[in-house]
Structure formats: structure tokens, C-alpha cells
């Protein structure tokens, strides 16, 4: 969340406007009834949400959910890892754009450096929140000189670094296509230092292209959402804290679930509504990006998650 926008005086949404944990659980249970098997808690920064292990426990208890994960910047993870694991969390993804202190602070817009992130990763590994994925947004001229160092640091640890092409999510990140480092270029940078070979996807619709080190020291992933979009295989819907359902990371409006929840919709009605929204989706922003000449309004990524 950009510090220049969300400073100390920023007035966040009042608590009644946010879905309660029980309301989130109802939506997740309805989605599980339609075949959803994976849930991810993301943000913003989810570890800022009070009593988060309670929500994890509610979601972990839903029949049919096979994988419950969380994406975090890692700065608070050391203090939460044990409680989250005890509540039923399966694994974590940590956003870490660089090992360089100044580069990380610039890209995150925050003051925390690398040390608390490392502490969080170590704590997560210690309690069994693994395998841990490390997400790095690749931005030309900003952090590209640190990619090999990041890969080197996590080689042999069992953790998977994933490099993500810089995307035009929202309207505040100053996206310019010239700042995009293409997937092949990322691959070639890493492979020049540590030879790679491709690996088959873990499951249909996996967003990252997988490559393993030829010497057996692990693997990396590259998410090529700009140059090699995967809209046709997308299986993700996103629920915002205030109860709007988005079927695309680049959406501008979401479907209102909060009103239905608070107007007394039955579980069957929730499932029917979710199925209708999903079945009617036409989102293909990344496929159509080259045809977009104007910067239309889109929901910001810190409101919707990755």
C-alpha cells in the first residue's frame, strides 16, 4: 500500500463495512460447495488483520478445502507463524523483491528491510509452513541487477523463488511497458549463472512456468502475465474485505456479496449467485492488453491481492 497515499492520517474503512470472519467463512463454504479446493489469504498485508488465526481456523475446517495459504510481505511473519500453523494454515508465500535493503524499501514503499523478512521465512520453515514461495516482481532498471543474488540465496533451501513480470495492476504503480522484463530475459539471466531446465506444471492452470536447476538445487518459477498471458486458463476469483467478488485481477467493479449476506441469503442462494457471476465472466484483460490505449480505472492490487 503506497506510503504516500496511505500515511499515518489515512482513514480506513470502518469495521462495520468489512465482512466479519463468519461472513468470509460463509462465502468460502459456498465456493467449496461449487468445487473450490484452494483458498489464499492476501492483501494489502493480511497479518495486520486482528485475530487472523481465528479466520484461518474457520477456513481450515471447511469440507473440501485441500490447500489454505497466505501471501505476506513477511515483516510480521515471525510473530505469527506458529499461531497460523496451529490454526490450520498449510503454507505461505512471501513477497521479497530484492535482497538489497534500499531496493526493497523503494519497491515496497515501506521502511522495513530484509532482516524481519528473513526472520519470518525462518519461523515459517521452522513450524512447517512449507514449501515457501518467494515472490519477486521484476522491474527493469529497479531490481533486475539483484535477481541472481536472490536466486542464489534460496538455492538449495527448498524454497521456490518466483519472478513476476511487472504488471499494470491498478492505476498507482506508474506502469510502463518499457519497465517490463520479459520472461525469457529473466530466464536467461538466471540460467547464465545457474543452468535451468523446464519442469511440467504441478496442476492445470498453474500461473508460474517452472524451471529446475540442472544440478538439483531446487527450482524457480516465472510468471509471464504480460508477455504470455493465461486468461483462458484462469481459475481464480477474489473476495475483497468489504465483500465484493472480482473475477479478474484487473477488474474495475465487483459483484456485491455483502448485501446478500446481510439480507439473509440462504447458503443455496449464495452458491447460485457465485456460480452465476463465475459463469458470466468475460475477463481477458491480459490477452487484450495491446488493444487498450487508455488507462481505465481498475481496482488497486492492495485491495484485491495477487
C-alpha positions in Angstrom: 0.0 0.0 0.0 1.7 3.2 -1.2 3.0 5.2 1.8 2.4 8.5 0.0 -1.3 7.6 -0.2 -1.8 5.7 3.0 0.1 7.7 5.5 -0.5 7.9 9.3 -3.6 10.1 8.9 -5.4 8.0 6.3 -8.9 7.0 7.4 -9.5 3.3 6.6 -12.9 1.7 6.2 -15.0 1.5 9.4 -15.2 -2.0 10.8 -18.9 -2.5 10.1 -18.1 -2.0 6.4 -15.8 -5.1 6.4 -17.0 -8.6 6.2 -16.8 -10.4 9.5 -14.8 -13.6 9.7 -18.1 -15.6 9.8 -19.3 -13.9 6.6 -16.0 -14.7 4.9 -16.3 -18.3 6.0 -19.9 -18.5 4.6 -18.7 -17.3 1.2 -15.7 -19.7 1.2 -18.0 -22.6 2.2 -20.4 -21.7 -0.6 -17.4 -21.7 -3.0 -16.2 -25.0 -1.7 -19.7 -26.4 -2.5 -19.1 -25.4 -6.1 -15.7 -27.2 -6.3 -13.2 -24.6 -5.0 -10.4 -26.5 -3.3 -7.8 -23.8 -2.6 -8.1 -20.7 -0.5 -5.5 -17.9 -0.2 -5.4 -15.0 2.3 -3.8 -12.0 0.8 -3.9 -8.2 0.9 -2.7 -5.5 1.4 -0.9 -7.2 4.3 -3.1 -9.9 5.9 -1.1 -10.1 9.1 -2.4 -6.6 10.0 -5.8 -8.1 10.5 -6.6 -8.6 14.2 -7.2 -12.2 15.3 -6.2 -13.6 11.9 -5.7 -17.2 13.3 -9.4 -17.3 14.1 -10.2 -16.8 10.4 -7.7 -19.4 9.4 -9.3 -21.9 11.8 -12.7 -21.2 10.3 -11.5 -21.7 6.7 -9.4 -24.7 7.5 -12.5 -26.5 8.9 -14.4 -26.2 5.6 -15.1 -29.6 3.9 -13.4 -29.8 0.6 -10.7 -27.3 1.1 -7.4 -29.0 0.5 -4.9 -26.1 0.5 -5.0 -23.0 2.6 -2.2 -20.5 2.1 -1.3 -16.9 2.8 0.7 -14.2 1.0 2.6 -11.7 3.1 5.4 -9.2 2.9 7.0 -11.2 5.8 7.7 -8.3 8.1 5.4 -9.6 10.8 5.5 -13.3 10.0 8.0 -14.3 12.7 5.5 -13.4 15.3 2.5 -15.1 13.6 3.9 -18.3 12.0 3.3 -20.7 14.9 -0.3 -19.5 15.7 -1.2 -19.6 12.0 0.2 -23.1 11.6 -1.7 -24.3 14.7 -4.9 -22.8 13.3 -4.6 -24.8 10.1 -2.6 -22.8 7.6 -0.8 -25.0 5.2 1.9 -22.7 3.6 3.0 -19.2 3.0 4.2 -17.1 0.0 6.5 -14.2 0.9 6.8 -11.1 -1.2 10.5 -10.1 -1.5 11.6 -8.1 -4.5 15.2 -7.9 -3.6 17.9 -8.7 -1.0 19.2 -5.1 -1.4 17.8 -3.0 1.5 17.3 0.2 -0.5 15.8 -1.5 -3.5 13.4 -3.4 -1.2 12.3 -0.2 0.6 11.8 1.6 -2.7 9.7 -1.1 -4.2 7.6 -1.8 -1.1 7.1 1.8 -0.2 7.8 0.9 3.4 10.6 1.2 5.9 11.1 -2.5 6.8 14.2 -4.1 5.4 15.3 -7.6 4.7 16.1 -8.8 8.3 12.4 -9.2 9.5 11.5 -10.9 6.3 14.3 -13.4 6.7 13.2 -13.9 10.3 9.6 -14.6 9.1 10.8 -17.1 6.5 12.9 -18.9 9.1 9.9 -19.0 11.5 7.6 -20.3 8.8 10.0 -23.0 7.8 10.5 -24.0 11.5 6.8 -24.6 12.1 6.2 -26.4 8.8 4.6 -23.8 6.6 6.3 -25.1 3.6 7.2 -25.2 0.8 7.7 -21.5 0.9 7.4 -19.4 -2.3 9.2 -16.2 -2.6 7.6 -13.7 -5.0 9.7 -11.1 -6.8 8.2 -8.5 -9.1 10.7 -7.9 -11.9 11.1 -4.3 -12.8 13.7 -3.2 -15.4 16.1 -0.6 -14.0 14.9 -1.1 -10.5 15.7 -4.6 -9.2 16.9 -6.6 -12.2 20.5 -6.3 -11.1 19.6 -8.3 -8.0 17.8 -11.3 -9.5 20.8 -13.7 -9.5 21.6 -12.8 -5.8 18.0 -13.6 -4.9 18.1 -16.9 -6.7 21.5 -17.8 -5.2 20.3 -17.1 -1.7 17.4 -19.5 -1.9 19.1 -22.2 -4.0 19.3 -25.5 -2.0 16.8 -24.3 0.7 13.7 -26.0 -0.8 12.1 -22.6 -1.2 10.9 -21.5 -4.6 11.7 -18.0 -6.0 9.1 -16.8 -8.5 9.9 -13.9 -10.7 6.8 -12.0 -11.9 6.6 -9.7 -14.9 5.8 -6.1 -13.8 2.0 -5.7 -14.4 -0.2 -2.7 -14.8 -2.4 -3.6 -11.8 -4.5 -0.7 -10.6 -3.6 2.8 -11.6 -1.0 3.9 -9.0 2.2 1.9 -9.8 3.3 4.1 -12.8 3.3 1.1 -15.1 5.1 1.5 -18.4 5.8 -1.4 -20.8 9.4 -0.4 -21.1 9.8 -1.4 -17.4 8.7 -5.0 -18.2 11.5 -7.6 -18.2 10.2 -10.4 -20.3 10.0 -13.9 -19.0 12.7 -15.2 -21.5 15.1 -12.4 -20.4 14.5 -13.3 -16.7 15.1 -17.0 -17.5 18.3 -16.2 -19.4 19.7 -14.0 -16.5 19.3 -16.8 -14.0 20.3 -19.6 -16.4 23.6 -17.8 -17.2 24.5 -18.2 -13.6 22.7 -21.5 -12.8 21.7 -23.7 -15.8 18.0 -24.4 -15.9 15.7 -26.9 -17.5 11.9 -26.8 -17.8 9.5 -28.7 -15.5 5.9 -29.8 -16.1 3.2 -27.8 -14.3 2.0 -29.1 -10.9 -1.6 -28.7 -12.0 -3.7 -27.3 -14.9 -3.9 -23.5 -14.8 -0.7 -23.0 -12.8 0.4 -19.4 -13.3 4.1 -19.9 -13.0 6.3 -21.6 -15.6 8.6 -24.0 -13.7 12.3 -24.5 -14.2 14.7 -26.6 -12.1 18.4 -26.1 -11.6 20.2 -28.8 -13.5 22.4 -29.5 -10.5 19.4 -30.5 -8.4 19.5 -27.4 -6.1 15.8 -26.7 -6.4 13.6 -24.7 -8.8 12.3 -21.3 -9.7 9.1 -20.0 -11.3 8.5 -17.3 -13.8 5.0 -15.7 -14.1 4.7 -14.2 -17.6 1.3 -12.5 -17.3 2.2 -9.6 -19.7 4.1 -11.4 -22.5 2.4 -14.8 -22.2 -1.0 -14.2 -20.7 -3.0 -17.1 -19.4 -6.6 -15.7 -19.1 -8.0 -18.7 -20.9 -6.9 -21.0 -18.1 -7.6 -18.7 -15.1 -9.4 -20.4 -12.2 -9.2 -17.5 -9.6 -11.9 -15.4 -8.1 -11.1 -12.7 -5.4 -13.2 -11.5 -2.4 -12.4 -8.0 -1.1 -12.6 -7.1 2.6 -15.8 -5.2 2.0 -17.5 -8.1 0.3 -17.1 -7.6 -3.5 -16.4 -10.5 -5.7 -13.9 -10.0 -8.6 -13.3 -12.5 -11.4 -10.2 -10.6 -12.7 -7.2 -9.0 -11.1 -7.7 -6.1 -13.5 -11.4 -5.6 -12.8 -13.0 -2.3 -12.1 -16.2 -3.4 -10.4 -17.0 -6.4 -8.3 -20.3 -8.2 -7.6 -21.8 -7.2 -4.2 -21.9 -10.2 -1.8 -22.1 -8.2 1.4 -25.6 -7.0 0.8 -26.8 -10.6 0.1 -25.1 -11.9 3.2 -26.7 -9.3 5.4 -30.1 -9.5 3.8 -30.3 -13.1 4.9 -29.5 -15.1 1.7 -29.5 -18.8 2.3 -26.5 -21.0 1.5 -28.1 -22.2 -1.7 -28.7 -18.7 -2.8 -25.1 -17.8 -2.2 -23.9 -20.8 -4.2 -26.3 -19.9 -7.1 -25.1 -16.3 -7.1 -21.4 -17.3 -7.1 -22.0 -19.7 -9.9 -23.8 -17.1 -11.9 -21.0 -14.5 -11.5 -18.4 -17.0 -12.5 -20.3 -18.4 -15.4 -20.9 -15.0 -16.9 -17.3 -13.7 -16.7 -15.8 -12.4 -19.8 -12.5 -11.0 -18.3 -9.5 -11.3 -20.7 -7.6 -8.1 -19.8 -4.1 -9.6 -20.2 -5.0 -11.2 -23.5 -6.4 -7.9 -24.8 -3.8 -5.6 -23.2 -2.3 -4.5 -26.6 -5.7 -3.2 -27.6 -6.0 -0.9 -24.6 -5.0 2.6 -25.3 -6.5 4.3 -22.3 -5.8 3.8 -18.6 -9.2 2.9 -17.5 -9.9 2.7 -13.7 -9.1 -0.6 -12.1 -9.2 -1.8 -8.6 -5.8 -1.4 -6.9 -3.9 -4.6 -6.2 -3.5 -3.8 -2.5 -7.3 -4.0 -2.2 -7.7 -7.3 -4.1 -4.5 -9.4 -3.7 -2.3 -11.2 -6.2 
